[in-house]
Amino acid sequence: MALRSMLLAALGATALSGCVVSVDETTRFAPPLAHGPITNDAPHGISQSRLAVLDATMKRYVEEGKLAGAVVMIHQDGREVFSEAYGWRDREAGDRMEEDDIFRIASQTKALTSVAIMMLMEEGKLVLDDPLSKFLPEWAKTTVAVAKEGGGYDVVPAKRPITIRDLLSHSAGISYGTGPGEKAWRDAGIFGWYFADKTETVADVVKRMPALPMAAQPGEQWVYGYNTDILGVVVEKLSGQSLDVFFKERLIDPLGMVDTSFCLPPEKSSRLAVVYSAKDGKSERAPAPGGWQGTGHIGQGHYENGPCKAFAGGAGLLSTAADYSRFLEMLLQGGTLDGKRYLSRKSVEQMSQDALVTATFQPGQDFGLGFRITRSPGEMANLGSVGDYGWGGAYHSTYWVDPAEGLTVSFMTQLIPAGGLDTQTKLRALIYSALE
């Protein structure tokens, strides 16, 4: 990348080796540049001509107005094999997307929180079967809402305590407030994944949750919800640090994730990608800051101007494709990066194996300690490898790690709701079809 920047500075705005680098603000407001030749000398190998199909497909999404902009970054065996910015950071302003632009990564935050929990496990501060109440006593007794045939619901005691393992695997029965007891959650002011507008800490919100009825019995169903936000509070309790400080000192700074944070520094405001929403097959600019719709928040959000008080382990970080790729590379290398160990090899293996006991996830896929895992590409109905793992975010971003192919993929965009756009499905198919 350094060499490309030097060449680009000498030649002006030019596409080099599959990577477009901005020289100054003048080039930022120029039209998007064409993709240059893609090179790769990694042992696994990847087809340049087939990656060109991916490149053309992404350009078509932008040209058709389905996506305003995106960044795709692919590494194989620790080497960058594809990195490109598409479209616009701010389409209305004619501000071109750059590879170092910053994105709201929402639930991609969960991966860092899950790693943080495993780090604490390796320090002897917890084990996976510990009850949550060992660290947060208010969770000692919980209840479950059971729907009645004629409407309404009964409240029954939980059959067993919620464990750390349940939370990591989203099998604790805790939703984002949905389920038979939804009215109780809404009345309590706890609903949806978005915390950036809250003026109380996540710990204060989590403290009020045990009084509300959960959506399912612990261990019996895969239920997506506040599990990782609760784990973030456990990290704070056991480390004695706020989650933002723990992330910064233990993961973000050591990994060199220079643009990853919960709140946007003012000097980086020109690099925050604009949020768009799908409408009638196109994308339109979302309102600022926007408001709640369904179980989430639709709009530009509160990441730039605060209040910046709720550091949510389940959804809250800002990051770049390059930063997140470094985090993924650490996982791919079994917990190490640049000679520094963050997790043991066995902890990474445990995180990327099925952790569900009686609950099930989706066809061809299992769920581990923070990630969905491909069990059978055939059942999943898309290309992939047995054992590849990853997740995504509410703004239509996604990522995965494939140990069999030495592959990490980071796809960043800002589209909520996505309106059923098939970008992620095609991205996966086209990347795997390019492998030699």
C-alpha positions in Angstrom: 0.0 0.0 0.0 2.9 2.4 0.8 4.4 1.8 -2.7 1.0 2.3 -4.3 0.6 5.6 -2.5 4.0 6.8 -3.7 3.2 5.9 -7.3 -0.2 7.5 -7.0 1.3 10.7 -5.7 3.6 10.8 -8.7 1.0 9.9 -11.3 -2.1 11.7 -9.9 -5.3 9.7 -9.5 -4.6 6.2 -11.0 -5.9 2.7 -10.2 -3.0 0.5 -9.2 -2.9 -3.2 -8.3 -6.5 -3.4 -7.4 -6.3 -0.5 -4.9 -7.4 3.1 -5.3 -5.7 5.5 -2.8 -6.6 9.1 -2.2 -3.9 11.7 -2.5 -5.8 14.7 -1.3 -9.3 16.2 -1.1 -9.2 17.1 -4.8 -9.1 13.4 -5.8 -11.8 12.5 -3.3 -14.3 14.6 -5.2 -13.3 13.1 -8.5 -15.5 10.4 -10.2 -14.8 6.8 -9.0 -11.8 5.4 -10.7 -11.7 2.1 -12.7 -10.3 -0.9 -11.0 -6.7 -1.8 -12.0 -5.0 -5.2 -12.4 -5.2 -7.5 -9.4 -2.1 -9.4 -8.4 -1.6 -12.3 -6.0 1.3 -14.6 -5.2 -0.3 -16.3 -2.2 0.1 -20.1 -2.0 -3.6 -20.8 -2.4 -4.0 -18.7 -5.5 -6.9 -16.6 -6.8 -8.0 -15.8 -10.3 -7.5 -12.3 -11.5 -10.1 -12.6 -14.3 -12.7 -14.0 -11.9 -12.1 -11.3 -9.3 -12.8 -8.9 -12.2 -16.4 -10.3 -12.2 -16.7 -9.3 -8.5 -15.4 -5.9 -9.4 -17.9 -5.4 -12.2 -20.7 -6.7 -10.0 -20.0 -4.2 -7.3 -19.8 -1.3 -9.8 -23.2 -2.4 -11.2 -24.8 -2.1 -7.8 -23.5 1.5 -7.6 -24.5 2.3 -11.1 -28.0 1.0 -10.6 -28.4 3.0 -7.4 -28.9 0.0 -5.2 -25.7 0.9 -3.2 -24.3 4.3 -2.7 -20.9 3.0 -1.9 -18.9 0.2 -0.3 -15.4 -1.1 0.4 -14.4 -4.7 -0.3 -11.2 -6.0 1.2 -9.9 -9.6 0.8 -6.8 -11.1 2.3 -5.4 -14.6 1.6 -2.6 -16.2 3.6 -1.9 -12.8 5.2 -1.6 -10.9 1.9 -4.0 -8.4 0.4 -5.4 -9.9 -2.8 -8.2 -7.4 -3.4 -9.0 -4.0 -1.9 -11.3 -1.5 -3.6 -13.7 1.3 -2.8 -16.8 1.7 -4.8 -19.2 4.6 -5.4 -19.7 7.4 -2.9 -19.1 8.2 0.7 -21.7 10.9 0.3 -23.5 10.6 -3.1 -25.3 13.9 -2.9 -22.1 15.8 -2.2 -20.2 13.9 -5.0 -17.7 12.7 -2.3 -16.1 9.5 -3.5 -15.7 6.5 -1.3 -12.1 5.8 -0.1 -10.7 2.6 1.3 -10.0 4.3 4.6 -13.5 5.7 5.1 -15.2 4.9 8.4 -18.4 2.8 8.8 -20.9 2.0 11.6 -20.3 -1.7 12.0 -23.1 -2.4 14.5 -23.2 -6.1 15.3 -19.6 -6.7 14.1 -18.8 -5.2 17.5 -20.0 -8.6 18.9 -16.8 -10.3 17.7 -14.6 -8.1 19.7 -16.7 -8.5 22.9 -16.7 -12.3 22.4 -12.9 -12.2 22.1 -12.7 -10.1 25.2 -14.7 -12.7 27.2 -12.3 -15.4 26.0 -9.3 -13.3 27.0 -10.8 -13.0 30.5 -11.3 -16.8 30.5 -7.7 -17.3 29.8 -6.8 -15.1 32.7 -8.8 -17.4 35.0 -11.6 -14.9 35.7 -14.4 -17.1 34.3 -15.3 -20.4 32.7 -17.9 -20.8 30.0 -20.4 -22.7 32.3 -20.3 -20.0 34.9 -23.8 -18.6 35.7 -24.2 -15.0 34.7 -25.4 -14.3 38.2 -21.9 -15.1 39.5 -20.8 -11.7 38.1 -24.2 -9.9 37.9 -26.2 -11.1 40.9 -29.5 -9.5 39.8 -29.6 -12.3 37.1 -29.9 -15.1 39.7 -33.6 -15.7 39.0 -35.2 -15.0 35.6 -38.5 -15.7 34.0 -39.8 -16.7 30.5 -42.9 -15.4 28.7 -45.0 -18.3 27.2 -47.6 -17.3 24.7 -51.2 -18.4 25.3 -53.4 -19.6 22.5 -56.0 -17.0 23.0 -53.5 -14.1 23.3 -51.4 -12.8 26.0 -48.8 -14.8 27.8 -48.0 -16.6 31.0 -44.8 -16.0 33.0 -42.9 -19.1 34.2 -39.6 -19.5 36.0 -36.5 -20.2 34.0 -35.6 -23.9 34.2 -31.9 -23.1 34.9 -29.5 -20.2 35.2 -28.2 -18.4 32.1 -24.5 -19.1 31.6 -21.7 -17.3 29.8 -21.8 -20.0 27.1 -25.5 -19.3 26.6 -24.8 -15.6 26.0 -21.9 -16.2 23.6 -23.9 -18.6 21.5 -27.2 -16.6 21.6 -29.0 -19.5 23.3 -29.9 -17.7 26.5 -33.4 -16.9 25.4 -32.8 -13.2 25.4 -34.2 -11.2 22.5 -34.0 -7.5 21.6 -37.3 -7.2 23.4 -39.4 -9.1 20.9 -41.4 -12.2 21.8 -44.6 -12.9 23.8 -43.5 -10.4 26.5 -42.7 -7.6 24.1 -45.1 -5.1 25.7 -43.3 -5.4 29.1 -39.9 -4.7 27.4 -41.3 -1.7 25.5 -42.9 -0.4 28.7 -39.6 -0.6 30.4 -37.9 1.4 27.7 -35.6 -1.5 26.6 -36.2 -2.5 23.0 -34.0 -2.9 19.9 -30.3 -3.1 19.3 -29.4 0.6 19.1 -27.7 2.2 22.1 -25.9 5.2 20.6 -28.7 7.6 21.6 -28.9 6.5 25.2 -27.8 8.8 28.1 -27.5 5.9 30.6 -24.8 3.3 30.6 -25.3 -0.2 29.1 -24.7 -1.6 32.6 -27.6 0.4 34.0 -29.9 -0.9 31.2 -28.7 -4.5 31.7 -29.4 -4.2 35.4 -33.1 -3.7 34.6 -33.5 -6.6 32.2 -33.8 -9.6 34.7 -37.2 -8.3 35.9 -38.6 -8.7 32.4 -39.7 -12.0 30.9 -37.3 -13.6 28.4 -38.3 -14.9 25.0 -37.3 -18.6 25.6 -35.8 -21.0 28.1 -32.0 -21.0 28.4 -30.4 -23.3 26.0 -33.5 -24.3 24.1 -33.6 -21.9 21.2 -31.2 -19.6 19.2 -32.6 -16.1 20.0 -30.7 -13.1 18.7 -30.7 -10.2 21.2 -28.9 -8.5 24.1 -26.6 -11.4 24.8 -23.4 -9.7 23.8 -24.4 -6.4 25.3 -24.7 -8.2 28.6 -21.3 -9.8 28.0 -19.8 -6.3 27.6 -21.0 -5.5 31.1 -19.4 -8.7 32.3 -16.1 -7.5 30.7 -16.4 -4.2 32.5 -17.1 -5.9 35.9 -14.2 -8.4 35.7 -11.6 -6.0 34.2 -12.5 -2.9 36.2 -12.5 -0.9 33.0 -15.2 0.6 30.8 -15.7 -1.4 27.6 -14.3 1.3 25.4 -11.1 1.4 27.5 -10.7 -2.4 27.6 -11.1 -2.6 23.8 -8.6 0.3 23.2 -5.9 -1.1 25.5 -6.3 -4.8 24.9 -7.4 -5.0 21.2 -7.7 -1.8 19.2 -4.4 -0.2 19.9 -2.2 -3.3 20.0 -3.8 -4.6 16.7 -3.2 -1.2 15.0 -6.9 -0.6 14.4 -6.2 3.1 14.2 -9.7 4.2 13.1 -11.9 1.9 15.4 -13.8 3.5 18.3 -17.3 3.9 19.8 -17.4 7.6 19.1 -16.1 9.5 16.0 -13.3 11.9 16.7 -14.1 15.4 15.2 -11.0 15.3 13.0 -12.3 12.2 11.2 -15.8 13.5 10.5 -15.1 13.9 6.8 -14.4 10.1 6.5 -17.7 8.8 8.1 -19.8 7.2 5.3 -23.3 8.4 4.9 -26.2 6.0 5.7 -28.7 5.1 3.0 -31.9 3.2 3.0 -33.3 0.8 0.4 -36.5 2.0 -1.3 -38.2 0.7 -4.4 -35.0 -1.1 -5.5 -32.9 2.0 -5.1 -31.1 3.7 -2.2 -32.0 7.0 -0.6 -30.2 9.1 2.0 -31.4 8.3 5.5 -32.4 11.2 7.8 -30.1 12.8 10.4 -30.0 11.6 13.1 -33.1 9.6 12.2 -35.4 7.6 14.5 -36.5 4.2 15.6 -38.2 1.9 13.2 -39.1 -1.7 14.2 -36.3 -3.1 16.4 -33.6 -0.6 15.3 -32.7 2.9 14.4 -32.9 4.2 10.8 -30.7 7.2 10.1 -27.3 8.7 10.4 -27.4 8.1 14.1 -25.6 9.6 17.1 -22.0 8.4 16.5 -20.6 11.8 15.6 -22.3 14.1 18.1 -23.0 11.8 21.0 -24.2 11.5 23.8 -21.5 8.8 23.7 -22.3 7.3 27.1 -23.4 3.7 26.2 -20.6 1.5 25.0 -22.6 -1.5 23.8 -20.7 -4.7 23.3 -23.4 -5.9 20.9 -23.5 -3.0 18.5 -21.7 0.3 18.7 -18.3 0.5 17.1 -17.1 2.5 14.1 -14.3 1.0 12.0 -12.7 0.6 8.6 -12.3 -2.4 6.3 -8.5 -2.3 6.9 -8.9 -2.1 10.7 -11.4 -5.0 10.8 -9.2 -7.0 8.5 -6.4 -6.8 11.0 -8.8 -8.2 13.7 -9.8 -11.0 11.3 -6.2 -11.8 10.5 -5.5 -12.3 14.2 -8.3 -14.8 14.4 -7.2 -16.6 11.2 -3.7 -16.9 12.6 -5.0 -18.6 15.7 -5.0 -15.6 18.0 -1.7 -14.0 17.0 -0.7 -11.0 14.8 2.7 -9.5 14.2 4.3 -11.7 16.8 1.9 -10.8 19.6 -0.6 -13.3 21.0 -4.1 -12.1 22.0 -5.8 -15.5 22.4 -4.7 -19.1 22.5 -5.0 -21.2 19.5 -7.5 -23.5 21.4 -9.7 -20.5 22.4 -10.0 -19.5 18.7 -10.8 -23.1 17.8 -13.5 -23.2 20.5 -15.1 -20.0 19.3 -15.3 -21.3 15.8 -17.0 -24.7 16.6 -20.7 -25.4 17.2 -21.7 -24.4 20.7 -25.4 -25.1 20.5 -26.6 -28.1 22.5 -30.3 -28.5 21.9 -30.9 -25.3 20.0 -30.4 -25.1 16.2 -29.4 -22.2 13.9 -29.9 -22.2 10.1 -29.7 -24.9 7.4 -26.1 -25.9 6.8 -24.9 -23.6 9.6 -24.0 -23.9 13.2 -23.3 -21.2 15.8 -20.2 -20.9 17.9 -19.0 -18.5 20.6 -19.8 -15.3 18.7 -19.9 -16.5 15.1 -22.1 -18.4 12.6 -20.2 -21.3 11.2 -20.6 -23.1 7.9 -21.3 -26.8 8.5 -22.5 -27.7 5.0 -22.1 -25.4 2.0 -24.6 -27.6 0.1 -27.3 -27.2 2.8 -26.5 -23.5 3.0 -27.0 -23.1 -0.7 -24.0 -21.0 -1.3 -20.2 -21.4 -1.9 -17.9 -21.7 1.1 -15.8 -24.0 3.2 -16.7 -26.3 6.0 -15.7 -24.3 9.1 -15.7 -20.8 7.7 -17.1 -18.4 10.2 -18.3 -14.8 10.6 -21.2 -12.5 11.0 -22.4 -9.0 9.9 -24.0 -5.7 11.0 -27.3 -4.0 10.8 -26.0 -1.5 8.1 -25.5 -4.4 5.7 -21.8 -5.0 6.3 -20.5 -8.5 6.7 -17.2 -10.4 7.3 -15.9 -13.9 7.5 -12.8 -16.0 8.1 -12.0 -19.2 6.2 -9.1 -21.2 7.7 -9.3 -23.8 5.0 -8.5 -21.2 2.3 -6.4 -18.8 4.4 -9.1 -16.2 3.6 -10.5 -13.1 5.4 -13.2 -10.9 3.9 -14.4 -7.5 5.0 -17.4 -5.9 3.2 -18.3 -2.4 4.5 -21.3 -0.4 3.4 -24.1 1.7 5.1 -27.5 0.5 4.0 -30.4 0.2 6.5 -32.8 -1.3 5.8 -31.2 -3.2 2.9 -34.6 -4.2 1.3 -33.5 -7.8 0.6 -30.5 -6.7 -1.5 -28.5 -9.8 -2.5 -25.1 -8.1 -2.3 -23.7 -10.4 0.5 -24.8 -13.6 -1.2 -23.2 -12.6 -4.5 -20.1 -11.4 -2.8 -19.6 -14.8 -1.2 -20.3 -16.7 -4.4 -18.0 -14.6 -6.6 -15.1 -14.7 -4.1 -15.2 -18.5 -3.8 -15.6 -19.0 -7.5 -12.3 -17.0 -8.0 -10.3 -19.3 -5.8 -7.8 -21.5 -7.7 
